[in-house]
Amino acid sequence: MEATRPEGGLANLGSRRRDLANQIALAGRVLVSSTLADPGKGTIKARLRRAEAELDAAVDDVAAFRKARRVPVWRRLTDRFARSPLVSVVLPTYNRARAVPEAIASLGWQSFRRWELIVIDDGGDDDTAAAVAPFLRDPRVRFFRQAHAGQSAARNRGLREARGDIVAFLDSDNLYFPGFLGAAAAAFRDDPALALGYGILATRDHLITGTELLFQDFDRAALLDANYIDLNTLVCRKAAIDQAGKFDESLEALEDWDLLLRLTASVDARPLPVLACYYRSLDQIRVSETIPMGPPTALIRRKLASQAAERG
């Protein structure tokens, strides 16, 4: 699948892309802590929507940003027909019965309606099934259980069950912003050659100084050095994953970085200046906190070296 640059919209940003990223970063210095993390600002659903509006107002390059974030009314109306792509969201979970209902609810808050959610319980021993059960009244939500095999295997199971042409990923303790899937679906609908894109991550937990909104232009060299695209912000054509290969189940961690490196070996990812995911750390069972990063990092670098040697 070959990448082409879109004729309009974000392609016209040119040198303004860096300036747009800087404006987003500046807004993020206060937006996450003052709006998203403050229960006094209303329900989490209300805070997500308020954050979208606040960032919209903070960015000077209004035309480009609003075009990426907002889905016009006529497009929302056509979502119920086959004119919009079906977006399959894969949500693996393991012993997060208390957190997963809010993650699932954030799909219901989407302005875009042509989505399906595939929840994979990776062999947990809590009451996740009971926590998910009320959401199964929505036929767009499907639930599967499997013996514990790790998050890569759970995501691969979700990919096998996915019916949509576009896929996205959400961890069970994180939340989607209400406008994310609509903006992403519009980008893929408007550019049939688009293979993958990524939005803005709102976070208070990443050790990056200066901003709480993580977003930058695509840079393959930087990605080779370290991953800066969070999986929760990624949207991708399922065909691109089928071609590049699914998650490497031999990796206990950093499988998202490995997948992104394979996906972008021949095609650039497109940055979408839309709030995608609110990253939350609600417990101590995150892979990033329980698995040493040294061994998977070394394995991925050996894979890169082997690929480079094969190319000569």
C-alpha positions, 0 to 999 in steps of 0.5 A: 500500500503506497502513501500519498499526501492529501491534496487539501486540509492538513497537507496545506499546513506545510511549515505550519505543522511544527507551529501547530504542534507547538501550540498544542503542546503549550495548551497541554501544559494546563489543559490536562491538569486543570480540566481533565483531572479535576472532578469539580469540572463535571463528569468524565464525559463532560470533561473530555468534551470541555477539553476538546472545546478548550483546545479548539479555542487555544489553537490559532490555526483554527481552520486546519484544526477544526477541520480535522476535529469536527465531523460536519452534521451531514457526515454524521447523518451518513454514518448510519449508511455504508458511506463511512468506513466501519471502525473496529476498536480492539480492547484487551483487558486483564483483571480490570473490571473496575476500569473497563466500563468507563473505557467502553462508555467512551465509545458510546460518547463518540459523535461517530456511530459506525464503530464496533468494539471487540473486548478480549478478556485475557484470562483474568480472574475477576468479574470482568464478564459481569462488568462488560455484560450491560454493554452487550445490549448494544450489538456493536459490542462483542465480548470474548474470553481466552486463556491468559496469553498476554496483550499481544495475543489478546489484540491479535484475537481482536484483529481476527474478530474485527469486521471493519476496514479500519482498526483502532486500539484502546487499553482498558483503563484509558478513554477516547475523546468524543470527536476522535473516531469521527475525525479519524474516519473522515480522514480515511474516507477522504483519502483512500490511500491513507494507511495509518494515522495517529492523534493527540495523547493527553497524559499526566503519566509520561515522563516528558517535561513541558506539556501534557498533550503528546503530538508531533509530526511523523519522523521515521528516524525518531521512531527508529530511536524510540516510540513516540506514537501511543497505540491508543492514538493509532488508527490503521487500515486493517489491510496494512496490518495484514500486510505488515504482520500482526503483533509479535506475541514473543514480545512481552512489552513494546509490541506496539513499537515493533508493529509501528516500525513494520507498518511505517517501513514503507509508508508514513503515518499521518499526524491527525491534530485531534484529541484521541485518548486520555491516558490514565494510570489506575493501578500497578499492573500496566506492562510498562510498570511490571515488565523490564524494557531491556529484553524487548528493546534488545529483541526489536533492535536485533530484528531491525539489524537483521532487516537492514542486513537483508536489505544489504 
